[in-house]
Amino acid sequence: MYVSLWAPTYTELVISNPALFTFIDRRRARKVANDKLAQEHRLWLSYIGFLLTFCGIVVFVVRVEQATVDQGNITSVIGIGIAAAGNQVVTMALITYAIDFYHEEAATRIGVFISLVRQTWGFIGPFWFPQMFEDVGIAASAGVGTTLLVSVSRIPTAFLWWRGELLRWDIAARL
């Protein structure tokens, strides 16, 4: 069962990292030599990861609710794999953006902060998942998970895409 988590994660790590740099190199090739490519272009690949994560969560919880005790169902495990692959794409794109955004503190603060946030969400989930499944239902909890992803991840990423360059200049002026 754990293969469904580490196999897509490893595969996406191997695929998405070169894909990100290929994407950025192609974007740079289209720019004029003196024009600097905005770092926010890295965020485009995170949208693919968000879609994969949404799909994986929905597949997982819907198929878990449809499963019976006497009959196994592998499609829920496939949903976990799709969500894990999407999570890896999003994480890779956002960490790369964060390092480029504030590269002076890349080694000390960015990785630690991102790991802290991911570990915190991973730790507190088992405390509220059972109550959510009882109150909302298993399949309907896909809406809760998707709403959390949109509100905590997708909306801030869209804001960075929209205003990231202005934020970068504002932070540079304060330093």
N, C-alpha and C positions, 0 to 999 in steps of 0.2 A: 504494500500500500504506500510506503514512503517513496517508492520509485516514482510515483505520480507527482511528488513534490520536487525531488532533486533532479530528475531527468529533464523536465522542461526548463527548470531554472538554469541548469548547466548549458543546455542547448541554446537558450536565449542569450546567455552570457557570451558564448562563443560566436553567435550570429549577430547579436545586436550591437556589440562594441565595434566590430569592423563596419557594420552598416551605418552607425552613427557617424564615424569619421569619413566614410564614403559620401554620405549625405552632405556633410559640412564641406568637404572638398569640392563637390559639385556646385554647391551654392557659392563658394568662393570663386570658382572658375568663371561664373557668370558675372561676377562683380568687376568693376573697373579696378585696375591695379592699385590705385590710391585709396579706394573706398573700402573701409573696414566692414567686415561682415558682423552684424549684430549677434551677440551671444544668444539672444532669444530664439534664433533659428534652431537651436538644439532642442527646444521644447516641442517641436513638431512631432518627433518620434514618441514623445510621452503620450500623445493622443492615441496612438496605436495601442500602446500598453494599457491605457485606461479602458479602451474598448474590449481588449482581451480580458481584462480583469472583471469588467461588468458581465461579460458573457460567461466567464468561468464561474462566477458567484451564482448567477441565475441557474446555470446548468446543474451545479452542485446541489443547491437547496431544493430545487424542483424535483430532481431525481431522487434525492434522499427521502422526500416526502412520499414519492410514488413507490419507493422500495417496500418490499414486504420482508417479514422476518425469515421466512422459509426460502426465499429466492434472492440470490445475490444480484447485484447490479453494478456493472463496472462503469457505467456512464457518469455516476457521481464522482468517481475517482478521476475520470477524464476531465470533468469540470474543475476539479482541484488543480489538475495539471495546466489547464488553460489559464486559470487565475494566477498560478505561480509564474507562468511564462510572462503574462502581462505585468505582474508585479516586478519582475526582473527588468523588463524593458523600461518601465516608468522609473524605477530606482536608478538605473544606469543613466538615463537621460537627465534626471533631476540632479543627481550627484555631480555629473560632469558640468552641468550648468552652474551649480553652486560653487564648484571649484574655480571655474572661469570667472564667475561673478566676483568672488572675493578670494583670490588666489594667495594672498599673503597669509591667511589663516587656514589654508586648505589642510595641512597636515595635522593641525592640533584641534581645531574646533569643529569644522564642518562634518567630518566623518564621525566624530564622537556624538555630535548632536543628532545626526540622522540615525545613527545606530540606537541612540537613546529613545528617540521617538518610535522607531519601529519595534524595539523590544518592549516599550511600555504598552503600545497597542496590542502586541501579541500576548502580553501578560494579563492585561485586564479583560480581554475577550472572554475567556472561560468563566469569568464571574458573572457576566450579564447575558451571555448567549442562552443559557437554559431558561431564564425568565422571559427573554424575548421569544424563544420558540413556543413557550407555553401561552403567552399573551397574544402574540401575533399569528403564530403558526409557522411551520418550517418554510413552506413555499413563499409565504408573504414576507418572510424575513429577508428575502432577496431585495425587496424594496427598501428596507431599512439599511442593508449593507450598501446598496447603490446610492442611497441618499447620503450616507456618511462619506462615501468616496467622492461624490460630487461636491459636497459642501466643504470637506476638509482638504481635498486634493485637487480636484478639477478646477474649481473656481479660483483658488489661489494661483494655480498654474496659468489660467487664462489672464488673470490680473498681471502676472509677471510678463506674459507675452505682450500685453497691451502697454504696460508702464515700466517695464524692466529697465529700459535704457535711462529713463528719467530717475529712477531709484538709484541706479549705479552712479549717476552724476551727483545726486544729492548726498550719497554716502561718501563719495570721494571729496566733496566740498567740506564735509564735517571732519574728515580726518586731516 
